[in-house]
Amino acid sequence: MPPLTHAQYEILERAVASGARIAIVRRGAELVVLPERLRMLAGREALDARHPSTGDNLTVFLDELDAVESLGAR
């Protein structure tokens, strides 16, 4: 998978700071999440997020993402 673009990193960083929802695509499946933080985990960049409907926590490695899109504020 190609690495995320500078614009996609900006979307992630702004969404973490503002609490905005984002859509992520991983292995062809789209998921809407509320990003909470970016961190390093086992030497890889990871996004900690929460599902907006169920509240379930999710950790996704950025190198597994195919796309990131901003959906606006909560």
PDB file of N, CA, C, O and CB in Angstrom:
ATOM      1  N   MET A   1       0.838  -1.174   0.000  1.00  0.00           N
ATOM      2  CA  MET A   1       0.000   0.000   0.000  1.00  0.00           C
ATOM      3  C   MET A   1       0.884   1.238   0.000  1.00  0.00           C
ATOM      4  O   MET A   1       1.885   1.287   0.715  1.00  0.00           O
ATOM      5  CB  MET A   1      -0.954  -0.003   1.209  1.00  0.00           C
ATOM      6  N   PRO A   2       0.523   2.232  -0.793  1.00  0.00           N
ATOM      7  CA  PRO A   2       1.334   3.455  -0.803  1.00  0.00           C
ATOM      8  C   PRO A   2       1.193   4.180   0.531  1.00  0.00           C
ATOM      9  O   PRO A   2       0.150   4.106   1.180  1.00  0.00           O
ATOM     10  CB  PRO A   2       0.916   4.386  -1.972  1.00  0.00           C
ATOM     11  N   PRO A   3       2.254   4.883   0.934  1.00  0.00           N
ATOM     12  CA  PRO A   3       2.163   5.615   2.201  1.00  0.00           C
ATOM     13  C   PRO A   3       1.141   6.746   2.097  1.00  0.00           C
ATOM     14  O   PRO A   3       0.816   7.214   1.006  1.00  0.00           O
ATOM     15  CB  PRO A   3       3.544   6.180   2.601  1.00  0.00           C
ATOM     16  N   LEU A   4       0.642   7.173   3.264  1.00  0.00           N
ATOM     17  CA  LEU A   4      -0.302   8.295   3.274  1.00  0.00           C
ATOM     18  C   LEU A   4       0.379   9.552   2.759  1.00  0.00           C
ATOM     19  O   LEU A   4       1.579   9.750   2.945  1.00  0.00           O
ATOM     20  CB  LEU A   4      -0.862   8.532   4.696  1.00  0.00           C
ATOM     21  N   THR A   5      -0.405  10.389   2.113  1.00  0.00           N
ATOM     22  CA  THR A   5       0.127  11.647   1.598  1.00  0.00           C
ATOM     23  C   THR A   5       0.210  12.673   2.721  1.00  0.00           C
ATOM     24  O   THR A   5      -0.339  12.473   3.805  1.00  0.00           O
ATOM     25  CB  THR A   5      -0.748  12.180   0.441  1.00  0.00           C
ATOM     26  N   HIS A   6       0.899  13.763   2.447  1.00  0.00           N
ATOM     27  CA  HIS A   6       0.985  14.853   3.412  1.00  0.00           C
ATOM     28  C   HIS A   6      -0.415  15.365   3.754  1.00  0.00           C
ATOM     29  O   HIS A   6      -0.703  15.646   4.917  1.00  0.00           O
ATOM     30  CB  HIS A   6       1.861  16.000   2.861  1.00  0.00           C
ATOM     31  N   ALA A   7      -1.268  15.485   2.767  1.00  0.00           N
ATOM     32  CA  ALA A   7      -2.640  15.973   2.987  1.00  0.00           C
ATOM     33  C   ALA A   7      -3.423  15.015   3.895  1.00  0.00           C
ATOM     34  O   ALA A   7      -4.205  15.463   4.733  1.00  0.00           O
ATOM     35  CB  ALA A   7      -3.377  16.144   1.634  1.00  0.00           C
ATOM     36  N   GLN A   8      -3.220  13.709   3.736  1.00  0.00           N
ATOM     37  CA  GLN A   8      -3.917  12.738   4.580  1.00  0.00           C
ATOM     38  C   GLN A   8      -3.423  12.801   6.023  1.00  0.00           C
ATOM     39  O   GLN A   8      -4.215  12.652   6.953  1.00  0.00           O
ATOM     40  CB  GLN A   8      -3.732  11.324   4.025  1.00  0.00           C
ATOM     41  N   TYR A   9      -2.115  13.021   6.220  1.00  0.00           N
ATOM     42  CA  TYR A   9      -1.597  13.212   7.575  1.00  0.00           C
ATOM     43  C   TYR A   9      -2.202  14.461   8.209  1.00  0.00           C
ATOM     44  O   TYR A   9      -2.537  14.459   9.394  1.00  0.00           O
ATOM     45  CB  TYR A   9      -0.062  13.313   7.557  1.00  0.00           C
ATOM     46  N   GLU A  10      -2.340  15.519   7.426  1.00  0.00           N
ATOM     47  CA  GLU A  10      -2.967  16.756   7.921  1.00  0.00           C
ATOM     48  C   GLU A  10      -4.397  16.480   8.371  1.00  0.00           C
ATOM     49  O   GLU A  10      -4.821  16.959   9.423  1.00  0.00           O
ATOM     50  CB  GLU A  10      -2.954  17.856   6.828  1.00  0.00           C
ATOM     51  N   ILE A  11      -5.135  15.716   7.587  1.00  0.00           N
ATOM     52  CA  ILE A  11      -6.517  15.360   7.947  1.00  0.00           C
ATOM     53  C   ILE A  11      -6.525  14.624   9.282  1.00  0.00           C
ATOM     54  O   ILE A  11      -7.341  14.929  10.152  1.00  0.00           O
ATOM     55  CB  ILE A  11      -7.174  14.482   6.839  1.00  0.00           C
ATOM     56  N   LEU A  12      -5.630  13.665   9.451  1.00  0.00           N
ATOM     57  CA  LEU A  12      -5.553  12.908  10.699  1.00  0.00           C
ATOM     58  C   LEU A  12      -5.230  13.806  11.880  1.00  0.00           C
ATOM     59  O   LEU A  12      -5.897  13.739  12.913  1.00  0.00           O
ATOM     60  CB  LEU A  12      -4.511  11.809  10.586  1.00  0.00           C
ATOM     61  N   GLU A  13      -4.213  14.643  11.737  1.00  0.00           N
ATOM     62  CA  GLU A  13      -3.786  15.511  12.833  1.00  0.00           C
ATOM     63  C   GLU A  13      -4.883  16.500  13.213  1.00  0.00           C
ATOM     64  O   GLU A  13      -5.135  16.715  14.398  1.00  0.00           O
ATOM     65  CB  GLU A  13      -2.511  16.264  12.449  1.00  0.00           C
ATOM     66  N   ARG A  14      -5.527  17.093  12.236  1.00  0.00           N
ATOM     67  CA  ARG A  14      -6.609  18.048  12.517  1.00  0.00           C
ATOM     68  C   ARG A  14      -7.806  17.356  13.167  1.00  0.00           C
ATOM     69  O   ARG A  14      -8.437  17.918  14.062  1.00  0.00           O
ATOM     70  CB  ARG A  14      -7.051  18.750  11.224  1.00  0.00           C
ATOM     71  N   ALA A  15      -8.116  16.153  12.725  1.00  0.00           N
ATOM     72  CA  ALA A  15      -9.245  15.423  13.288  1.00  0.00           C
ATOM     73  C   ALA A  15      -8.979  15.039  14.742  1.00  0.00           C
ATOM     74  O   ALA A  15      -9.886  15.095  15.573  1.00  0.00           O
ATOM     75  CB  ALA A  15      -9.538  14.173  12.455  1.00  0.00           C
ATOM     76  N   VAL A  16      -7.751  14.653  15.053  1.00  0.00           N
ATOM     77  CA  VAL A  16      -7.398  14.330  16.437  1.00  0.00           C
ATOM     78  C   VAL A  16      -7.542  15.581  17.297  1.00  0.00           C
ATOM     79  O   VAL A  16      -8.093  15.517  18.396  1.00  0.00           O
ATOM     80  CB  VAL A  16      -5.950  13.764  16.528  1.00  0.00           C
ATOM     81  N   ALA A  17      -7.056  16.709  16.810  1.00  0.00           N
ATOM     82  CA  ALA A  17      -7.101  17.955  17.579  1.00  0.00           C
ATOM     83  C   ALA A  17      -8.524  18.482  17.764  1.00  0.00           C
ATOM     84  O   ALA A  17      -8.844  19.041  18.812  1.00  0.00           O
ATOM     85  CB  ALA A  17      -6.254  19.010  16.898  1.00  0.00           C
ATOM     86  N   SER A  18      -9.376  18.310  16.758  1.00  0.00           N
ATOM     87  CA  SER A  18     -10.713  18.913  16.798  1.00  0.00           C
ATOM     88  C   SER A  18     -11.827  17.927  17.173  1.00  0.00           C
ATOM     89  O   SER A  18     -12.943  18.344  17.483  1.00  0.00           O
ATOM     90  CB  SER A  18     -11.026  19.523  15.457  1.00  0.00           C
ATOM     91  N   GLY A  19     -11.531  16.637  17.147  1.00  0.00           N
ATOM     92  CA  GLY A  19     -12.560  15.646  17.432  1.00  0.00           C
ATOM     93  C   GLY A  19     -13.474  15.372  16.255  1.00  0.00           C
ATOM     94  O   GLY A  19     -14.576  14.851  16.429  1.00  0.00           O
ATOM     95  N   ALA A  20     -13.022  15.719  15.056  1.00  0.00           N
ATOM     96  CA  ALA A  20     -13.825  15.522  13.848  1.00  0.00           C
ATOM     97  C   ALA A  20     -13.823  14.059  13.415  1.00  0.00           C
ATOM     98  O   ALA A  20     -12.835  13.348  13.598  1.00  0.00           O
ATOM     99  CB  ALA A  20     -13.303  16.406  12.710  1.00  0.00           C
ATOM    100  N   ARG A  21     -14.916  13.631  12.852  1.00  0.00           N
ATOM    101  CA  ARG A  21     -15.010  12.272  12.307  1.00  0.00           C
ATOM    102  C   ARG A  21     -14.204  12.177  11.023  1.00  0.00           C
ATOM    103  O   ARG A  21     -14.086  13.141  10.266  1.00  0.00           O
ATOM    104  CB  ARG A  21     -16.485  11.876  12.050  1.00  0.00           C
ATOM    105  N   ILE A  22     -13.653  10.989  10.797  1.00  0.00           N
ATOM    106  CA  ILE A  22     -12.966  10.710   9.546  1.00  0.00           C
ATOM    107  C   ILE A  22     -13.447   9.366   9.018  1.00  0.00           C
ATOM    108  O   ILE A  22     -13.935   8.519   9.767  1.00  0.00           O
ATOM    109  CB  ILE A  22     -11.421  10.718   9.737  1.00  0.00           C
ATOM    110  N   ALA A  23     -13.296   9.194   7.720  1.00  0.00           N
ATOM    111  CA  ALA A  23     -13.534   7.898   7.091  1.00  0.00           C
ATOM    112  C   ALA A  23     -12.169   7.329   6.740  1.00  0.00           C
ATOM    113  O   ALA A  23     -11.339   8.003   6.131  1.00  0.00           O
ATOM    114  CB  ALA A  23     -14.463   8.017   5.814  1.00  0.00           C
ATOM    115  N   ILE A  24     -11.951   6.083   7.131  1.00  0.00           N
ATOM    116  CA  ILE A  24     -10.716   5.410   6.760  1.00  0.00           C
ATOM    117  C   ILE A  24     -11.073   4.203   5.903  1.00  0.00           C
ATOM    118  O   ILE A  24     -12.105   3.562   6.100  1.00  0.00           O
ATOM    119  CB  ILE A  24      -9.898   4.987   8.019  1.00  0.00           C
ATOM    120  N   VAL A  25     -10.201   3.913   4.957  1.00  0.00           N
ATOM    121  CA  VAL A  25     -10.383   2.736   4.109  1.00  0.00           C
ATOM    122  C   VAL A  25      -9.197   1.820   4.360  1.00  0.00           C
ATOM    123  O   VAL A  25      -8.040   2.211   4.204  1.00  0.00           O
ATOM    124  CB  VAL A  25     -10.502   3.121   2.581  1.00  0.00           C
ATOM    125  N   ARG A  26      -9.513   0.594   4.754  1.00  0.00           N
ATOM    126  CA  ARG A  26      -8.485  -0.411   5.028  1.00  0.00           C
ATOM    127  C   ARG A  26      -8.934  -1.719   4.404  1.00  0.00           C
ATOM    128  O   ARG A  26     -10.015  -2.224   4.709  1.00  0.00           O
ATOM    129  CB  ARG A  26      -8.233  -0.575   6.568  1.00  0.00           C
ATOM    130  N   ARG A  27      -8.107  -2.263   3.536  1.00  0.00           N
ATOM    131  CA  ARG A  27      -8.414  -3.522   2.835  1.00  0.00           C
ATOM    132  C   ARG A  27      -9.744  -3.443   2.107  1.00  0.00           C
ATOM    133  O   ARG A  27     -10.485  -4.424   2.045  1.00  0.00           O
ATOM    134  CB  ARG A  27      -8.434  -4.693   3.819  1.00  0.00           C
ATOM    135  N   GLY A  28     -10.045  -2.276   1.558  1.00  0.00           N
ATOM    136  CA  GLY A  28     -11.255  -2.099   0.766  1.00  0.00           C
ATOM    137  C   GLY A  28     -12.515  -1.802   1.553  1.00  0.00           C
ATOM    138  O   GLY A  28     -13.562  -1.551   0.957  1.00  0.00           O
ATOM    139  N   ALA A  29     -12.445  -1.823   2.881  1.00  0.00           N
ATOM    140  CA  ALA A  29     -13.620  -1.561   3.713  1.00  0.00           C
ATOM    141  C   ALA A  29     -13.521  -0.151   4.305  1.00  0.00           C
ATOM    142  O   ALA A  29     -12.478   0.241   4.828  1.00  0.00           O
ATOM    143  CB  ALA A  29     -13.747  -2.629   4.846  1.00  0.00           C
ATOM    144  N   GLU A  30     -14.610   0.597   4.216  1.00  0.00           N
ATOM    145  CA  GLU A  30     -14.632   1.952   4.771  1.00  0.00           C
ATOM    146  C   GLU A  30     -15.243   1.926   6.168  1.00  0.00           C
ATOM    147  O   GLU A  30     -16.225   1.228   6.419  1.00  0.00           O
ATOM    148  CB  GLU A  30     -15.427   2.914   3.847  1.00  0.00           C
ATOM    149  N   LEU A  31     -14.648   2.691   7.064  1.00  0.00           N
ATOM    150  CA  LEU A  31     -15.118   2.775   8.433  1.00  0.00           C
ATOM    151  C   LEU A  31     -15.044   4.227   8.897  1.00  0.00           C
ATOM    152  O   LEU A  31     -14.032   4.898   8.690  1.00  0.00           O
ATOM    153  CB  LEU A  31     -14.288   1.851   9.360  1.00  0.00           C
ATOM    154  N   VAL A  32     -16.113   4.710   9.522  1.00  0.00           N
ATOM    155  CA  VAL A  32     -16.125   6.055  10.089  1.00  0.00           C
ATOM    156  C   VAL A  32     -15.718   5.936  11.550  1.00  0.00           C
ATOM    157  O   VAL A  32     -16.259   5.112  12.288  1.00  0.00           O
ATOM    158  CB  VAL A  32     -17.537   6.739   9.938  1.00  0.00           C
ATOM    159  N   VAL A  33     -14.750   6.772  11.971  1.00  0.00           N
ATOM    160  CA  VAL A  33     -14.244   6.726  13.337  1.00  0.00           C
ATOM    161  C   VAL A  33     -14.034   8.141  13.876  1.00  0.00           C
ATOM    162  O   VAL A  33     -13.983   9.117  13.128  1.00  0.00           O
ATOM    163  CB  VAL A  33     -12.929   5.927  13.399  1.00  0.00           C
ATOM    164  N   LEU A  34     -13.916   8.211  15.200  1.00  0.00           N
ATOM    165  CA  LEU A  34     -13.517   9.437  15.886  1.00  0.00           C
ATOM    166  C   LEU A  34     -12.077   9.230  16.351  1.00  0.00           C
ATOM    167  O   LEU A  34     -11.842   8.496  17.311  1.00  0.00           O
ATOM    168  CB  LEU A  34     -14.484   9.779  17.101  1.00  0.00           C
ATOM    169  N   PRO A  35     -11.120   9.862  15.692  1.00  0.00           N
ATOM    170  CA  PRO A  35      -9.717   9.651  16.070  1.00  0.00           C
ATOM    171  C   PRO A  35      -9.412  10.309  17.411  1.00  0.00           C
ATOM    172  O   PRO A  35      -9.868  11.419  17.685  1.00  0.00           O
ATOM    173  CB  PRO A  35      -8.776  10.204  14.983  1.00  0.00           C
ATOM    174  N   GLU A  36      -8.636   9.612  18.247  1.00  0.00           N
ATOM    175  CA  GLU A  36      -8.296  10.134  19.570  1.00  0.00           C
ATOM    176  C   GLU A  36      -6.833  10.481  19.710  1.00  0.00           C
ATOM    177  O   GLU A  36      -6.494  11.461  20.373  1.00  0.00           O
ATOM    178  CB  GLU A  36      -8.670   9.142  20.621  1.00  0.00           C
ATOM    179  N   ARG A  37      -5.946   9.690  19.094  1.00  0.00           N
ATOM    180  CA  ARG A  37      -4.519  10.036  19.147  1.00  0.00           C
ATOM    181  C   ARG A  37      -3.734   9.256  18.110  1.00  0.00           C
ATOM    182  O   ARG A  37      -4.149   8.195  17.644  1.00  0.00           O
ATOM    183  CB  ARG A  37      -3.949   9.767  20.544  1.00  0.00           C
ATOM    184  N   LEU A  38      -2.583   9.818  17.764  1.00  0.00           N
ATOM    185  CA  LEU A  38      -1.601   9.151  16.917  1.00  0.00           C
ATOM    186  C   LEU A  38      -0.433   8.786  17.818  1.00  0.00           C
ATOM    187  O   LEU A  38      -0.036   9.575  18.675  1.00  0.00           O
ATOM    188  CB  LEU A  38      -1.144  10.061  15.704  1.00  0.00           C
ATOM    189  N   ARG A  39       0.115   7.598  17.628  1.00  0.00           N
ATOM    190  CA  ARG A  39       1.230   7.170  18.457  1.00  0.00           C
ATOM    191  C   ARG A  39       2.065   6.126  17.733  1.00  0.00           C
ATOM    192  O   ARG A  39       1.667   5.594  16.697  1.00  0.00           O
ATOM    193  CB  ARG A  39       0.728   6.618  19.789  1.00  0.00           C
ATOM    194  N   MET A  40       3.226   5.847  18.300  1.00  0.00           N
ATOM    195  CA  MET A  40       4.068   4.772  17.807  1.00  0.00           C
ATOM    196  C   MET A  40       3.770   3.532  18.636  1.00  0.00           C
ATOM    197  O   MET A  40       3.723   3.599  19.865  1.00  0.00           O
ATOM    198  CB  MET A  40       5.583   5.153  17.873  1.00  0.00           C
ATOM    199  N   LEU A  41       3.569   2.405  17.971  1.00  0.00           N
ATOM    200  CA  LEU A  41       3.281   1.147  18.633  1.00  0.00           C
ATOM    201  C   LEU A  41       4.066   0.053  17.921  1.00  0.00           C
ATOM    202  O   LEU A  41       3.856  -0.195  16.733  1.00  0.00           O
ATOM    203  CB  LEU A  41       1.749   0.839  18.635  1.00  0.00           C
ATOM    204  N   ALA A  42       4.940  -0.579  18.621  1.00  0.00           N
ATOM    205  CA  ALA A  42       5.780  -1.644  18.049  1.00  0.00           C
ATOM    206  C   ALA A  42       6.536  -1.143  16.815  1.00  0.00           C
ATOM    207  O   ALA A  42       6.687  -1.871  15.834  1.00  0.00           O
ATOM    208  CB  ALA A  42       4.915  -2.872  17.678  1.00  0.00           C
ATOM    209  N   GLY A  43       7.007   0.107  16.873  1.00  0.00           N
ATOM    210  CA  GLY A  43       7.788   0.671  15.777  1.00  0.00           C
ATOM    211  C   GLY A  43       6.976   1.118  14.572  1.00  0.00           C
ATOM    212  O   GLY A  43       7.545   1.446  13.531  1.00  0.00           O
ATOM    213  N   ARG A  44       5.655   1.135  14.699  1.00  0.00           N
ATOM    214  CA  ARG A  44       4.778   1.554  13.588  1.00  0.00           C
ATOM    215  C   ARG A  44       3.858   2.668  14.068  1.00  0.00           C
ATOM    216  O   ARG A  44       3.502   2.729  15.245  1.00  0.00           O
ATOM    217  CB  ARG A  44       3.939   0.349  13.043  1.00  0.00           C
ATOM    218  N   GLU A  45       3.477   3.546  13.148  1.00  0.00           N
ATOM    219  CA  GLU A  45       2.537   4.611  13.486  1.00  0.00           C
ATOM    220  C   GLU A  45       1.136   4.023  13.593  1.00  0.00           C
ATOM    221  O   GLU A  45       0.697   3.261  12.731  1.00  0.00           O
ATOM    222  CB  GLU A  45       2.579   5.751  12.429  1.00  0.00           C
ATOM    223  N   ALA A  46       0.441   4.391  14.670  1.00  0.00           N
ATOM    224  CA  ALA A  46      -0.886   3.847  14.915  1.00  0.00           C
ATOM    225  C   ALA A  46      -1.866   4.972  15.226  1.00  0.00           C
ATOM    226  O   ALA A  46      -1.495   6.006  15.782  1.00  0.00           O
ATOM    227  CB  ALA A  46      -0.850   2.829  16.068  1.00  0.00           C
ATOM    228  N   LEU A  47      -3.113   4.751  14.858  1.00  0.00           N
ATOM    229  CA  LEU A  47      -4.205   5.666  15.159  1.00  0.00           C
ATOM    230  C   LEU A  47      -5.120   4.980  16.161  1.00  0.00           C
ATOM    231  O   LEU A  47      -5.647   3.900  15.893  1.00  0.00           O
ATOM    232  CB  LEU A  47      -4.987   6.080  13.863  1.00  0.00           C
ATOM    233  N   ASP A  48      -5.306   5.607  17.311  1.00  0.00           N
ATOM    234  CA  ASP A  48      -6.294   5.135  18.279  1.00  0.00           C
ATOM    235  C   ASP A  48      -7.574   5.903  18.011  1.00  0.00           C
ATOM    236  O   ASP A  48      -7.568   7.133  17.962  1.00  0.00           O
ATOM    237  CB  ASP A  48      -5.803   5.327  19.767  1.00  0.00           C
ATOM    238  N   ALA A  49      -8.666   5.182  17.838  1.00  0.00           N
ATOM    239  CA  ALA A  49      -9.930   5.809  17.463  1.00  0.00           C
ATOM    240  C   ALA A  49     -11.073   5.115  18.194  1.00  0.00           C
ATOM    241  O   ALA A  49     -10.894   4.082  18.839  1.00  0.00           O
ATOM    242  CB  ALA A  49     -10.146   5.752  15.928  1.00  0.00           C
ATOM    243  N   ARG A  50     -12.243   5.712  18.071  1.00  0.00           N
ATOM    244  CA  ARG A  50     -13.451   5.168  18.688  1.00  0.00           C
ATOM    245  C   ARG A  50     -14.551   5.145  17.643  1.00  0.00           C
ATOM    246  O   ARG A  50     -14.676   6.074  16.845  1.00  0.00           O
ATOM    247  CB  ARG A  50     -13.882   6.002  19.936  1.00  0.00           C
ATOM    248  N   HIS A  51     -15.349   4.088  17.647  1.00  0.00           N
ATOM    249  CA  HIS A  51     -16.491   4.001  16.736  1.00  0.00           C
ATOM    250  C   HIS A  51     -17.560   4.964  17.246  1.00  0.00           C
ATOM    251  O   HIS A  51     -17.905   4.914  18.426  1.00  0.00           O
ATOM    252  CB  HIS A  51     -17.048   2.524  16.637  1.00  0.00           C
ATOM    253  N   PRO A  52     -18.096   5.842  16.388  1.00  0.00           N
ATOM    254  CA  PRO A  52     -19.031   6.869  16.865  1.00  0.00           C
ATOM    255  C   PRO A  52     -20.365   6.336  17.380  1.00  0.00           C
ATOM    256  O   PRO A  52     -21.003   6.991  18.205  1.00  0.00           O
ATOM    257  CB  PRO A  52     -19.298   7.832  15.768  1.00  0.00           C
ATOM    258  N   SER A  53     -20.797   5.188  16.926  1.00  0.00           N
ATOM    259  CA  SER A  53     -22.093   4.653  17.363  1.00  0.00           C
ATOM    260  C   SER A  53     -21.980   3.729  18.567  1.00  0.00           C
ATOM    261  O   SER A  53     -22.773   3.817  19.504  1.00  0.00           O
ATOM    262  CB  SER A  53     -22.752   3.911  16.228  1.00  0.00           C
ATOM    263  N   THR A  54     -20.994   2.848  18.536  1.00  0.00           N
ATOM    264  CA  THR A  54     -20.885   1.837  19.593  1.00  0.00           C
ATOM    265  C   THR A  54     -19.935   2.242  20.707  1.00  0.00           C
ATOM    266  O   THR A  54     -20.028   1.723  21.820  1.00  0.00           O
ATOM    267  CB  THR A  54     -20.430   0.530  19.005  1.00  0.00           C
ATOM    268  N   GLY A  55     -19.019   3.165  20.422  1.00  0.00           N
ATOM    269  CA  GLY A  55     -18.026   3.561  21.412  1.00  0.00           C
ATOM    270  C   GLY A  55     -16.863   2.594  21.531  1.00  0.00           C
ATOM    271  O   GLY A  55     -15.986   2.783  22.374  1.00  0.00           O
ATOM    272  N   ASP A  56     -16.842   1.556  20.697  1.00  0.00           N
ATOM    273  CA  ASP A  56     -15.748   0.583  20.731  1.00  0.00           C
ATOM    274  C   ASP A  56     -14.424   1.251  20.361  1.00  0.00           C
ATOM    275  O   ASP A  56     -14.368   2.091  19.463  1.00  0.00           O
ATOM    276  CB  ASP A  56     -16.039  -0.592  19.773  1.00  0.00           C
ATOM    277  N   ASN A  57     -13.359   0.867  21.067  1.00  0.00           N
ATOM    278  CA  ASN A  57     -12.019   1.376  20.771  1.00  0.00           C
ATOM    279  C   ASN A  57     -11.398   0.565  19.650  1.00  0.00           C
ATOM    280  O   ASN A  57     -11.659  -0.629  19.502  1.00  0.00           O
ATOM    281  CB  ASN A  57     -11.120   1.336  22.027  1.00  0.00           C
ATOM    282  N   LEU A  58     -10.562   1.243  18.856  1.00  0.00           N
ATOM    283  CA  LEU A  58      -9.946   0.623  17.700  1.00  0.00           C
ATOM    284  C   LEU A  58      -8.548   1.202  17.530  1.00  0.00           C
ATOM    285  O   LEU A  58      -8.361   2.413  17.644  1.00  0.00           O
ATOM    286  CB  LEU A  58     -10.803   0.838  16.421  1.00  0.00           C
ATOM    287  N   THR A  59      -7.573   0.356  17.262  1.00  0.00           N
ATOM    288  CA  THR A  59      -6.229   0.803  16.925  1.00  0.00           C
ATOM    289  C   THR A  59      -5.928   0.315  15.521  1.00  0.00           C
ATOM    290  O   THR A  59      -6.028  -0.876  15.226  1.00  0.00           O
ATOM    291  CB  THR A  59      -5.167   0.281  17.953  1.00  0.00           C
ATOM    292  N   VAL A  60      -5.559   1.251  14.661  1.00  0.00           N
ATOM    293  CA  VAL A  60      -5.281   0.935  13.257  1.00  0.00           C
ATOM    294  C   VAL A  60      -3.880   1.437  12.924  1.00  0.00           C
ATOM    295  O   VAL A  60      -3.531   2.575  13.237  1.00  0.00           O
ATOM    296  CB  VAL A  60      -6.352   1.577  12.301  1.00  0.00           C
ATOM    297  N   PHE A  61      -3.089   0.594  12.296  1.00  0.00           N
ATOM    298  CA  PHE A  61      -1.760   1.017  11.859  1.00  0.00           C
ATOM    299  C   PHE A  61      -1.886   1.815  10.563  1.00  0.00           C
ATOM    300  O   PHE A  61      -2.583   1.411   9.633  1.00  0.00           O
ATOM    301  CB  PHE A  61      -0.819  -0.210  11.662  1.00  0.00           C
ATOM    302  N   LEU A  62      -1.199   2.952  10.523  1.00  0.00           N
ATOM    303  CA  LEU A  62      -1.321   3.840   9.370  1.00  0.00           C
ATOM    304  C   LEU A  62      -0.816   3.200   8.082  1.00  0.00           C
ATOM    305  O   LEU A  62      -1.312   3.514   7.000  1.00  0.00           O
ATOM    306  CB  LEU A  62      -0.568   5.121   9.628  1.00  0.00           C
ATOM    307  N   ASP A  63       0.157   2.315   8.185  1.00  0.00           N
ATOM    308  CA  ASP A  63       0.666   1.684   6.964  1.00  0.00           C
ATOM    309  C   ASP A  63      -0.306   0.660   6.376  1.00  0.00           C
ATOM    310  O   ASP A  63      -0.055   0.119   5.299  1.00  0.00           O
ATOM    311  CB  ASP A  63       1.994   1.012   7.250  1.00  0.00           C
ATOM    312  N   GLU A  64      -1.412   0.390   7.070  1.00  0.00           N
ATOM    313  CA  GLU A  64      -2.453  -0.509   6.552  1.00  0.00           C
ATOM    314  C   GLU A  64      -3.605   0.256   5.890  1.00  0.00           C
ATOM    315  O   GLU A  64      -4.486  -0.354   5.285  1.00  0.00           O
ATOM    316  CB  GLU A  64      -2.999  -1.380   7.684  1.00  0.00           C
ATOM    317  N   LEU A  65      -3.601   1.582   6.003  1.00  0.00           N
ATOM    318  CA  LEU A  65      -4.694   2.379   5.452  1.00  0.00           C
ATOM    319  C   LEU A  65      -4.510   2.622   3.967  1.00  0.00           C
ATOM    320  O   LEU A  65      -3.402   2.877   3.496  1.00  0.00           O
ATOM    321  CB  LEU A  65      -4.801   3.705   6.183  1.00  0.00           C
ATOM    322  N   ASP A  66      -5.620   2.540   3.231  1.00  0.00           N
ATOM    323  CA  ASP A  66      -5.612   2.846   1.805  1.00  0.00           C
ATOM    324  C   ASP A  66      -5.989   4.301   1.550  1.00  0.00           C
ATOM    325  O   ASP A  66      -5.521   4.903   0.584  1.00  0.00           O
ATOM    326  CB  ASP A  66      -6.568   1.919   1.059  1.00  0.00           C
ATOM    327  N   ALA A  67      -6.839   4.873   2.420  1.00  0.00           N
ATOM    328  CA  ALA A  67      -7.288   6.254   2.230  1.00  0.00           C
ATOM    329  C   ALA A  67      -7.825   6.811   3.546  1.00  0.00           C
ATOM    330  O   ALA A  67      -8.247   6.070   4.434  1.00  0.00           O
ATOM    331  CB  ALA A  67      -8.375   6.334   1.123  1.00  0.00           C
ATOM    332  N   VAL A  68      -7.793   8.143   3.641  1.00  0.00           N
ATOM    333  CA  VAL A  68      -8.322   8.879   4.791  1.00  0.00           C
ATOM    334  C   VAL A  68      -9.077  10.078   4.248  1.00  0.00           C
ATOM    335  O   VAL A  68      -8.592  10.778   3.359  1.00  0.00           O
ATOM    336  CB  VAL A  68      -7.178   9.321   5.784  1.00  0.00           C
ATOM    337  N   GLU A  69     -10.271  10.311   4.789  1.00  0.00           N
ATOM    338  CA  GLU A  69     -11.076  11.441   4.330  1.00  0.00           C
ATOM    339  C   GLU A  69     -11.750  12.104   5.534  1.00  0.00           C
ATOM    340  O   GLU A  69     -12.251  11.421   6.427  1.00  0.00           O
ATOM    341  CB  GLU A  69     -12.139  10.979   3.285  1.00  0.00           C
ATOM    342  N   SER A  70     -11.756  13.433   5.549  1.00  0.00           N
ATOM    343  CA  SER A  70     -12.402  14.172   6.617  1.00  0.00           C
ATOM    344  C   SER A  70     -13.913  14.224   6.403  1.00  0.00           C
ATOM    345  O   SER A  70     -14.382  14.401   5.279  1.00  0.00           O
ATOM    346  CB  SER A  70     -11.828  15.584   6.708  1.00  0.00           C
ATOM    347  N   LEU A  71     -14.664  14.069   7.480  1.00  0.00           N
ATOM    348  CA  LEU A  71     -16.119  14.145   7.402  1.00  0.00           C
ATOM    349  C   LEU A  71     -16.668  15.343   8.168  1.00  0.00           C
ATOM    350  O   LEU A  71     -17.884  15.520   8.240  1.00  0.00           O
ATOM    351  CB  LEU A  71     -16.737  12.867   7.936  1.00  0.00           C
ATOM    352  N   GLY A  72     -15.796  16.165   8.738  1.00  0.00           N
ATOM    353  CA  GLY A  72     -16.236  17.352   9.450  1.00  0.00           C
ATOM    354  C   GLY A  72     -16.305  17.139  10.948  1.00  0.00           C
ATOM    355  O   GLY A  72     -15.945  16.078  11.458  1.00  0.00           O
ATOM    356  N   ALA A  73     -16.775  18.169  11.649  1.00  0.00           N
ATOM    357  CA  ALA A  73     -16.825  18.155  13.111  1.00  0.00           C
ATOM    358  C   ALA A  73     -17.952  17.276  13.605  1.00  0.00           C
ATOM    359  O   ALA A  73     -18.850  16.914  12.845  1.00  0.00           O
ATOM    360  CB  ALA A  73     -16.989  19.567  13.659  1.00  0.00           C
ATOM    361  N   ARG A  74     -17.901  16.931  14.895  1.00  0.00           N
ATOM    362  CA  ARG A  74     -18.926  16.096  15.505  1.00  0.00           C
ATOM    363  C   ARG A  74     -20.262  16.784  15.537  1.00  0.00           C
ATOM    364  O   ARG A  74     -21.238  16.213  16.022  1.00  0.00           O
ATOM    365  CB  ARG A  74     -18.526  15.707  16.895  1.00  0.00           C
TER     366      ARG A  74
END
